[in-house]
Amino acid sequence: MKKILFLCMTALMSVAMLTAGCGDNAADRDSSSSSSTAKTLKIGSSADFAPFEFQGADSNEYQGFDMDLIRAIGKEMGTDVEINNIAFDGLIPALQSGNIDIAISGMSITDERKQQVGFSDPYYDSGLTIAVKADNNDINSFADLKGKKIAVQIGTTGAEEAKKIPDAQVKEMNSSADTFLELKAGNVDAVVNDKPVNDYYMVKNSDNTVKRVGEKLTSESYGIAVKKDNTKLVGELNAALKKLKENGEYNKIYKKWFGTEPTDNK
């Protein structure tokens, strides 16, 4: 009886050891798989806002200052980035629903938006300007826009400010390029966009039929948006952005798209 009991106990111990060994191997495989798989951040951007984000005519790859910057940030963080083209007014809902992790799209940091999403430190300082036809001598400032027809990109601060102008007829377009098409077609009197967007359009297109007038209406800072209260990701973005400014990579990207280095990159 004792011999039988001893044999049974030996068999049970063997099974237990075999099971334990299998469990350890499985854990090792899971650990190895997890560490070898690079995390991918889903990026949302409205690719119609040159020179910050756009799709080149001769390339399917998304280009622009924001695109180069977020790729450099991803590299600094040790992650891959997957860029998704999303309409500007759909970026915040996409963050809130978890469909994307990050939105970078020339998005101004405003108190209203801070109620909905979290923001990184500012990475670009901008402001709103006016573009009109070259032969238009009636509009020279924002005060002159009273009662005028104005084209803006939907969901932007330019749209918000234009709506404050007394008696103005504001036409909201899907992209900044569309606002210039409306201007050149004579359907509006002026375009209100961010200064670098207006300037880039005129330089890139060598367009002498359009001119920029007046001073900047506002001073705005762009930020990288994440789901509200995701302080961990905000911290990682800020650390990567700081590193890129310290090692000169940010300046290189800035100069590539704006022709000069930033006067203040702190």
Residue pairs with C-beta under 8 A, 6 or more apart in sequence:
38 78
38 79
38 80
39 78
39 79
39 80
40 79
40 80
40 81
40 82
41 74
41 77
41 79
41 80
41 81
41 82
41 101
41 102
42 82
42 84
42 99
42 100
42 101
42 102
43 70
43 81
43 82
43 83
43 84
43 100
43 101
43 102
43 103
43 104
44 84
44 86
44 90
44 91
44 94
44 95
44 99
44 100
44 102
44 103
44 104
44 105
45 53
45 62
45 66
45 67
45 70
45 83
45 84
45 85
45 86
45 91
45 103
45 104
45 105
46 53
46 85
46 86
46 87
46 88
46 91
46 105
46 175
47 53
47 54
47 55
47 62
47 64
47 85
48 54
48 88
48 153
48 174
48 175
48 176
48 177
49 64
49 88
49 105
49 106
49 153
49 175
49 176
49 197
50 64
50 176
50 177
50 197
50 200
50 201
50 204
51 64
51 65
51 196
51 197
51 200
51 204
51 257
51 258
52 64
52 65
52 66
52 67
52 105
52 106
52 196
52 197
53 62
53 63
53 64
53 65
53 66
53 67
53 104
53 105
53 106
54 62
54 63
54 64
55 61
55 62
55 63
55 85
56 63
62 83
62 85
64 257
65 124
65 253
65 254
65 256
65 257
65 258
66 104
66 105
66 106
67 83
68 253
68 256
68 257
69 104
69 123
69 244
69 250
69 253
70 81
70 83
70 102
70 104
70 224
71 81
72 244
72 249
72 250
72 253
73 224
73 237
73 240
73 241
73 244
74 80
74 81
76 240
76 243
76 244
77 236
77 237
77 240
84 100
86 94
86 100
86 103
87 154
87 155
87 174
88 105
88 153
88 154
88 155
88 156
89 154
89 155
91 100
91 103
91 105
91 107
91 225
92 103
92 113
92 116
92 117
92 225
94 100
94 103
95 101
95 102
95 103
95 117
95 225
95 226
95 227
96 116
96 117
96 227
96 228
98 227
101 226
101 227
101 233
102 224
102 225
102 226
102 233
102 237
103 117
103 224
103 225
103 226
104 224
104 225
106 124
106 126
106 194
106 197
106 222
107 113
107 222
107 223
107 224
107 225
108 126
108 156
108 157
108 220
108 221
108 222
108 223
109 119
109 122
109 220
109 221
109 222
109 223
110 157
113 119
113 225
116 228
117 225
117 226
117 227
117 228
118 225
118 226
118 227
118 228
118 229
118 230
118 231
118 233
118 234
119 223
119 224
119 225
119 226
119 234
120 223
120 224
120 225
120 226
120 234
120 237
120 238
120 241
121 223
121 238
121 241
121 242
122 221
122 222
122 223
123 222
123 223
123 224
123 241
123 250
124 221
124 222
125 219
125 220
125 221
125 222
126 194
126 195
126 196
126 219
126 220
126 221
126 222
127 194
127 195
127 216
127 217
127 218
127 219
127 220
128 157
128 158
128 161
128 192
128 193
128 194
128 195
128 216
128 217
128 218
128 220
129 192
129 193
129 194
129 195
129 198
129 199
129 212
129 213
129 214
129 215
129 216
129 217
130 139
130 141
130 142
130 145
130 190
130 191
130 192
130 198
130 212
130 213
130 214
131 180
131 183
131 190
131 191
131 193
131 198
131 201
131 202
131 210
131 211
131 212
131 213
132 139
132 183
132 189
132 190
132 191
132 210
132 211
132 213
133 183
133 184
133 186
133 209
133 210
133 211
134 208
134 209
134 210
134 211
136 189
136 190
136 211
138 144
139 145
139 148
139 189
139 190
139 213
140 213
140 214
141 213
141 214
141 215
142 165
142 214
142 217
145 162
145 165
145 168
145 189
145 190
145 192
146 165
146 166
146 167
146 168
147 166
147 167
147 168
148 165
148 168
148 169
148 188
148 189
148 190
149 168
149 169
149 171
149 187
149 188
149 189
149 190
150 162
150 165
150 168
150 169
150 170
150 171
150 188
150 189
150 190
150 191
150 192
151 171
151 173
151 178
151 179
151 180
151 182
151 183
151 187
151 188
151 190
151 191
151 192
152 158
152 159
152 162
152 170
152 171
152 172
152 173
152 179
152 191
152 192
152 193
153 159
153 172
153 173
153 174
153 175
153 176
153 178
153 179
153 193
154 172
154 173
154 174
156 193
156 194
157 194
157 218
157 220
158 192
158 193
158 194
159 170
159 172
159 192
161 192
161 217
161 218
162 168
162 170
162 192
163 170
171 182
171 187
171 188
173 179
173 182
176 193
176 197
176 201
177 201
179 188
179 191
179 193
180 191
180 201
180 210
182 188
182 191
183 190
183 191
183 210
184 209
184 210
191 198
192 217
194 220
195 212
195 216
196 258
198 212
199 212
201 207
201 210
202 210
202 211
202 212
224 237
224 241
226 233
226 234
226 237
227 233
241 250
244 250
244 253
245 251
245 265
245 266
250 262
250 265
251 261
251 262
251 265
254 260
254 261
254 262
254 265
255 261
